[in-house]
Amino acid sequence: MKPIIRKRKKEDSQELAHCIATVWNTTYKGIVDDDLLTNLLNGETENAERLKNNINSQSNYYVLTLDNKIIGWVYFTLENKEYENAAEIHSLYILKEYQKNGYGKLLYDYATQKILNHGIKKIIIGCLNGNPANDFYKHLGGKYIGNRLFRDKYLENIYLFEL
Ligand SMILES: CC(C)(COP(=O)(O)OP(=O)(O)OC[C@H]1O[C@@H](n2cnc3c(N)ncnc32)[C@H](O)[C@@H]1OP(=O)(O)O)[C@@H](O)C(=O)NCCC(=O)NCCS
């Protein structure tokens, strides 16, 4: 079945909250505190509600589906708090069982094209230290430009993409 990328809808919220909890647990075990991961699993209903409520403020949020099932998502904003004239990709995730099939690159290219359509030629992406995805971003041409703390605690590397 062909992958489809589309804007997320309110009706996706419960499924998306489940996907987020799942992928965080497969990605960040040993990188963030176990409590944070358990809370995500236990708090899926609340997270689904939050996703439903902020659908209008998160307009650049896209899901990737296969056979009507969400298998990945990307969320970006056209600006960010720290770097001038740069968009930021805040989330780029593929469920574990679908990784390494080109879907991450597909979502990255999709977001990049949307950002370029707004005349923005720089993108930053933060990636937690210790996450293998750091190498994915380097592979795609991201240049390490510094770091910051995620949730005041976890070191996050920042990559700059010049399009
Ligand atoms: C990181 C992630 C988005 C990559 O998506 P993916 O679908 O697995 O990657 P793709 O199959 O699209 O790979 C595209 C290219 O990157 C390479 N690549 C993928 N993962 C890589 C990694 N961890 N390190 C180095 N290169 C990697 C692939 O080999 C491929 O190279 P090629 O185009 O030269 O053949 C995905 O693995 C993921 O969701 N990981 C868990 C969540 C996560 O960490 N997200 C990032 C949060 S900051």
The ligand as an ORCA input file, in Angstrom:
! r2SCAN-3c Opt
* xyz 0 1
  C      15.274      8.654     12.966
  C      14.137      8.148     12.101
  C      13.096      9.247     11.913
  C      14.701      7.763     10.720
  O      13.656      7.284      9.921
  P      13.801      5.922      9.110
  O      12.541      5.724      8.340
  O      14.235      4.837     10.017
  O      15.012      6.280      8.142
  P      15.054      6.138      6.531
  O      14.808      4.722      6.182
  O      14.174      7.158      5.906
  O      16.570      6.494      6.244
  C      16.981      7.496      5.327
  C      18.488      7.464      5.242
  O      19.052      7.693      6.549
  C      19.847      6.568      6.954
  N      19.601      6.333      8.381
  C      18.445      5.992      8.969
  N      18.597      5.886     10.300
  C      19.900      6.159     10.522
  C      20.692      6.205     11.708
  N      20.154      5.950     12.904
  N      21.996      6.541     11.584
  C      22.563      6.810     10.372
  N      21.836      6.787      9.222
  C      20.534      6.461      9.305
  C      19.369      5.407      6.112
  O      20.372      4.439      5.978
  C      19.023      6.108      4.801
  O      20.210      6.339      4.082
  P      20.252      6.361      2.464
  O      19.158      7.329      2.033
  O      21.618      6.861      2.154
  O      19.954      4.983      2.033
  C      13.490      6.887     12.690
  O      14.463      5.897     12.839
  C      12.828      7.124     14.008
  O      11.660      7.504     14.047
  N      13.541      6.887     15.108
  C      12.974      6.950     16.442
  C      12.457      8.313     16.763
  C      13.495      9.367     16.708
  O      14.552      9.213     17.270
  N      13.139     10.455     16.051
  C      13.955     11.610     16.036
  C      13.663     12.399     17.241
  S      14.745     13.751     17.346
*
